Amino acid sequence: MAAHWITALGLMLLLEGVVPMLFPRQWRDTMRRLTGFNDGQLRFIGLAAMLTGLAALALADLFS
């Protein structure tokens, strides 16, 4: 079970690092724009990301 968590963490970090590595200027500009968002907007973005991840996990489970 721990191996699955470590694998998931590794994949998350790998995917999170791709954009700043390949497109640092655009990533920085996006981060600057995000600092101007209010709490509700950031919460909505977080919720959308979580629901997308949940849907991806459900699809992966469906096809396994």
N, CA, C and O atoms as a GROMACS GRO file, in nm:
protein
  256
    1MET      N    1   0.083  -0.120   0.000
    1MET     CA    2   0.000   0.000   0.000
    1MET      C    3   0.086   0.126   0.000
    1MET      O    4   0.056   0.222  -0.070
    2ALA      N    5   0.194   0.125   0.078
    2ALA     CA    6   0.281   0.242   0.082
    2ALA      C    7   0.344   0.268  -0.054
    2ALA      O    8   0.366   0.383  -0.092
    3ALA      N    9   0.373   0.161  -0.126
    3ALA     CA   10   0.432   0.177  -0.260
    3ALA      C   11   0.338   0.251  -0.353
    3ALA      O   12   0.382   0.330  -0.437
    4HIS      N   13   0.208   0.228  -0.339
    4HIS     CA   14   0.110   0.299  -0.423
    4HIS      C   15   0.110   0.448  -0.392
    4HIS      O   16   0.103   0.532  -0.482
    5TRP      N   17   0.118   0.482  -0.263
    5TRP     CA   18   0.120   0.624  -0.224
    5TRP      C   19   0.247   0.692  -0.274
    5TRP      O   20   0.242   0.805  -0.322
    6ILE      N   21   0.358   0.624  -0.263
    6ILE     CA   22   0.485   0.681  -0.309
    6ILE      C   23   0.482   0.698  -0.460
    6ILE      O   24   0.530   0.798  -0.513
    7THR      N   25   0.426   0.600  -0.531
    7THR     CA   26   0.412   0.610  -0.676
    7THR      C   27   0.322   0.728  -0.714
    7THR      O   28   0.355   0.805  -0.804
    8ALA      N   29   0.210   0.741  -0.645
    8ALA     CA   30   0.118   0.852  -0.672
    8ALA      C   31   0.185   0.986  -0.647
    8ALA      O   32   0.170   1.080  -0.726
    9LEU      N   33   0.258   0.996  -0.537
    9LEU     CA   34   0.328   1.120  -0.506
    9LEU      C   35   0.433   1.151  -0.612
    9LEU      O   36   0.446   1.265  -0.656
   10GLY      N   37   0.508   1.050  -0.652
   10GLY     CA   38   0.609   1.069  -0.755
   10GLY      C   39   0.549   1.115  -0.887
   10GLY      O   40   0.603   1.205  -0.952
   11LEU      N   41   0.438   1.054  -0.928
   11LEU     CA   42   0.371   1.096  -1.051
   11LEU      C   43   0.319   1.238  -1.041
   11LEU      O   44   0.329   1.315  -1.136
   12MET      N   45   0.262   1.272  -0.926
   12MET     CA   46   0.212   1.408  -0.907
   12MET      C   47   0.325   1.510  -0.920
   12MET      O   48   0.311   1.611  -0.990
   13LEU      N   49   0.437   1.483  -0.853
   13LEU     CA   50   0.550   1.576  -0.859
   13LEU      C   51   0.608   1.584  -1.000
   13LEU      O   52   0.648   1.692  -1.045
   14LEU      N   53   0.613   1.471  -1.069
   14LEU     CA   54   0.661   1.470  -1.207
   14LEU      C   55   0.573   1.558  -1.295
   14LEU      O   56   0.624   1.640  -1.371
   15LEU      N   57   0.442   1.540  -1.285
   15LEU     CA   58   0.351   1.619  -1.368
   15LEU      C   59   0.351   1.767  -1.328
   15LEU      O   60   0.342   1.854  -1.414
   16GLU      N   61   0.361   1.794  -1.199
   16GLU     CA   62   0.364   1.933  -1.153
   16GLU      C   63   0.490   2.005  -1.201
   16GLU      O   64   0.489   2.126  -1.221
   17GLY      N   65   0.598   1.932  -1.221
   17GLY     CA   66   0.723   1.994  -1.260
   17GLY      C   67   0.740   2.015  -1.409
   17GLY      O   68   0.829   2.090  -1.451
   18VAL      N   69   0.657   1.952  -1.491
   18VAL     CA   70   0.673   1.961  -1.636
   18VAL      C   71   0.653   2.104  -1.686
   18VAL      O   72   0.736   2.155  -1.761
   19VAL      N   73   0.546   2.168  -1.645
   19VAL     CA   74   0.514   2.302  -1.698
   19VAL      C   75   0.619   2.405  -1.659
   19VAL      O   76   0.666   2.477  -1.747
   20PRO      N   77   0.659   2.417  -1.531
   20PRO     CA   78   0.762   2.517  -1.500
   20PRO      C   79   0.896   2.487  -1.567
   20PRO      O   80   0.973   2.578  -1.595
   21MET      N   81   0.925   2.359  -1.592
   21MET     CA   82   1.051   2.326  -1.658
   21MET      C   83   1.048   2.365  -1.806
   21MET      O   84   1.145   2.420  -1.857
   22LEU      N   85   0.936   2.338  -1.873
   22LEU     CA   86   0.928   2.364  -2.017
   22LEU      C   87   0.889   2.508  -2.050
   22LEU      O   88   0.933   2.563  -2.151
   23PHE      N   89   0.806   2.569  -1.966
   23PHE     CA   90   0.753   2.702  -1.993
   23PHE      C   91   0.764   2.792  -1.870
   23PHE      O   92   0.661   2.832  -1.816
   24PRO      N   93   0.885   2.823  -1.824
   24PRO     CA   94   0.899   2.897  -1.697
   24PRO      C   95   0.835   3.036  -1.700
   24PRO      O   96   0.774   3.077  -1.601
   25ARG      N   97   0.847   3.108  -1.810
   25ARG     CA   98   0.792   3.244  -1.816
   25ARG      C   99   0.640   3.241  -1.807
   25ARG      O  100   0.580   3.318  -1.732
   26GLN      N  101   0.577   3.154  -1.885
   26GLN     CA  102   0.431   3.145  -1.883
   26GLN      C  103   0.381   3.096  -1.747
   26GLN      O  104   0.277   3.142  -1.699
   27TRP      N  105   0.454   3.004  -1.687
   27TRP     CA  106   0.416   2.953  -1.555
   27TRP      C  107   0.421   3.065  -1.452
   27TRP      O  108   0.330   3.080  -1.370
   28ARG      N  109   0.529   3.144  -1.456
   28ARG     CA  110   0.544   3.256  -1.361
   28ARG      C  111   0.432   3.358  -1.382
   28ARG      O  112   0.375   3.407  -1.284
   29ASP      N  113   0.401   3.390  -1.507
   29ASP     CA  114   0.292   3.485  -1.535
   29ASP      C  115   0.158   3.433  -1.482
   29ASP      O  116   0.079   3.509  -1.427
   30THR      N  117   0.135   3.304  -1.498
   30THR     CA  118   0.011   3.244  -1.448
   30THR      C  119   0.005   3.252  -1.296
   30THR      O  120  -0.100   3.283  -1.240
   31MET      N  121   0.117   3.225  -1.230
   31MET     CA  122   0.120   3.233  -1.083
   31MET      C  123   0.093   3.376  -1.036
   31MET      O  124   0.025   3.398  -0.936
   32ARG      N  125   0.147   3.473  -1.108
   32ARG     CA  126   0.121   3.614  -1.073
   32ARG      C  127  -0.028   3.646  -1.085
   32ARG      O  128  -0.084   3.713  -0.999
   33ARG      N  129  -0.090   3.598  -1.194
   33ARG     CA  130  -0.233   3.624  -1.212
   33ARG      C  131  -0.316   3.557  -1.103
   33ARG      O  132  -0.415   3.612  -1.057
   34LEU      N  133  -0.274   3.438  -1.062
   34LEU     CA  134  -0.348   3.367  -0.957
   34LEU      C  135  -0.346   3.442  -0.824
   34LEU      O  136  -0.441   3.430  -0.746
   35THR      N  137  -0.240   3.517  -0.797
   35THR     CA  138  -0.235   3.592  -0.671
   35THR      C  139  -0.342   3.701  -0.665
   35THR      O  140  -0.375   3.749  -0.556
   36GLY      N  141  -0.395   3.740  -0.780
   36GLY     CA  142  -0.501   3.840  -0.783
   36GLY      C  143  -0.641   3.784  -0.764
   36GLY      O  144  -0.737   3.859  -0.750
   37PHE      N  145  -0.654   3.652  -0.764
   37PHE     CA  146  -0.784   3.590  -0.748
   37PHE      C  147  -0.828   3.598  -0.602
   37PHE      O  148  -0.746   3.595  -0.511
   38ASN      N  149  -0.959   3.609  -0.582
   38ASN     CA  150  -1.009   3.608  -0.444
   38ASN      C  151  -1.021   3.464  -0.394
   38ASN      O  152  -1.003   3.369  -0.470
   39ASP      N  153  -1.050   3.449  -0.266
   39ASP     CA  154  -1.055   3.316  -0.205
   39ASP      C  155  -1.157   3.224  -0.273
   39ASP      O  156  -1.130   3.106  -0.294
   40GLY      N  157  -1.272   3.278  -0.306
   40GLY     CA  158  -1.375   3.196  -0.370
   40GLY      C  159  -1.330   3.142  -0.505
   40GLY      O  160  -1.357   3.026  -0.538
   41GLN      N  161  -1.262   3.225  -0.582
   41GLN     CA  162  -1.212   3.180  -0.712
   41GLN      C  163  -1.107   3.070  -0.696
   41GLN      O  164  -1.108   2.971  -0.770
   42LEU      N  165  -1.018   3.087  -0.600
   42LEU     CA  166  -0.916   2.985  -0.577
   42LEU      C  167  -0.978   2.855  -0.526
   42LEU      O  168  -0.934   2.746  -0.563
   43ARG      N  169  -1.080   2.866  -0.442
   43ARG     CA  170  -1.148   2.746  -0.394
   43ARG      C  171  -1.216   2.673  -0.509
   43ARG      O  172  -1.214   2.550  -0.515
   44PHE      N  173  -1.276   2.748  -0.601
   44PHE     CA  174  -1.341   2.686  -0.716
   44PHE      C  175  -1.238   2.614  -0.803
   44PHE      O  176  -1.264   2.503  -0.850
   45ILE      N  177  -1.123   2.675  -0.825
   45ILE     CA  178  -1.016   2.611  -0.903
   45ILE      C  179  -0.971   2.483  -0.834
   45ILE      O  180  -0.952   2.380  -0.898
   46GLY      N  181  -0.954   2.489  -0.702
   46GLY     CA  182  -0.916   2.371  -0.626
   46GLY      C  183  -1.020   2.260  -0.635
   46GLY      O  184  -0.986   2.143  -0.652
   47LEU      N  185  -1.147   2.298  -0.623
   47LEU     CA  186  -1.255   2.200  -0.633
   47LEU      C  187  -1.258   2.136  -0.772
   47LEU      O  188  -1.272   2.015  -0.785
   48ALA      N  189  -1.243   2.219  -0.875
   48ALA     CA  190  -1.242   2.166  -1.012
   48ALA      C  191  -1.126   2.069  -1.032
   48ALA      O  192  -1.142   1.966  -1.097
   49ALA      N  193  -1.010   2.101  -0.978
   49ALA     CA  194  -0.894   2.012  -0.989
   49ALA      C  195  -0.920   1.881  -0.916
   49ALA      O  196  -0.886   1.774  -0.967
   50MET      N  197  -0.978   1.889  -0.797
   50MET     CA  198  -1.006   1.767  -0.720
   50MET      C  199  -1.108   1.680  -0.792
   50MET      O  200  -1.092   1.558  -0.797
   51LEU      N  201  -1.213   1.740  -0.847
   51LEU     CA  202  -1.315   1.662  -0.918
   51LEU      C  203  -1.259   1.599  -1.045
   51LEU      O  204  -1.294   1.487  -1.080
   52THR      N  205  -1.171   1.671  -1.113
   52THR     CA  206  -1.106   1.616  -1.232
   52THR      C  207  -1.019   1.497  -1.195
   52THR      O  208  -1.020   1.395  -1.263
   53GLY      N  209  -0.944   1.510  -1.086
   53GLY     CA  210  -0.862   1.400  -1.039
   53GLY      C  211  -0.946   1.280  -0.997
   53GLY      O  212  -0.910   1.166  -1.026
   54LEU      N  213  -1.057   1.306  -0.931
   54LEU     CA  214  -1.147   1.198  -0.890
   54LEU      C  215  -1.204   1.126  -1.012
   54LEU      O  216  -1.214   1.004  -1.013
   55ALA      N  217  -1.242   1.203  -1.114
   55ALA     CA  218  -1.294   1.142  -1.236
   55ALA      C  219  -1.187   1.058  -1.305
   55ALA      O  220  -1.216   0.950  -1.357
   56ALA      N  221  -1.063   1.106  -1.306
   56ALA     CA  222  -0.953   1.030  -1.366
   56ALA      C  223  -0.931   0.900  -1.291
   56ALA      O  224  -0.908   0.796  -1.353
   57LEU      N  225  -0.937   0.905  -1.159
   57LEU     CA  226  -0.921   0.783  -1.079
   57LEU      C  227  -1.035   0.685  -1.105
   57LEU      O  228  -1.013   0.564  -1.113
   58ALA      N  229  -1.157   0.737  -1.117
   58ALA     CA  230  -1.272   0.651  -1.144
   58ALA      C  231  -1.258   0.585  -1.281
   58ALA      O  232  -1.289   0.466  -1.296
   59LEU      N  233  -1.213   0.660  -1.380
   59LEU     CA  234  -1.191   0.603  -1.512
   59LEU      C  235  -1.082   0.497  -1.510
   59LEU      O  236  -1.096   0.392  -1.573
   60ALA      N  237  -0.974   0.525  -1.440
   60ALA     CA  238  -0.865   0.428  -1.430
   60ALA      C  239  -0.915   0.299  -1.364
   60ALA      O  240  -0.877   0.190  -1.406
   61ASP      N  241  -0.998   0.312  -1.262
   61ASP     CA  242  -1.052   0.195  -1.194
   61ASP      C  243  -1.148   0.119  -1.286
   61ASP      O  244  -1.151  -0.004  -1.284
   62LEU      N  245  -1.224   0.192  -1.366
   62LEU     CA  246  -1.319   0.131  -1.458
   62LEU      C  247  -1.248   0.046  -1.563
   62LEU      O  248  -1.297  -0.060  -1.600
   63PHE      N  249  -1.134   0.094  -1.611
   63PHE     CA  250  -1.063   0.024  -1.718
   63PHE      C  251  -0.958  -0.074  -1.668
   63PHE      O  252  -0.886  -0.134  -1.748
   64SER      N  253  -0.949  -0.092  -1.538
   64SER     CA  254  -0.848  -0.187  -1.486
   64SER      C  255  -0.911  -0.320  -1.450
   64SER      O  256  -0.840  -0.411  -1.406
   0.00000   0.00000   0.00000
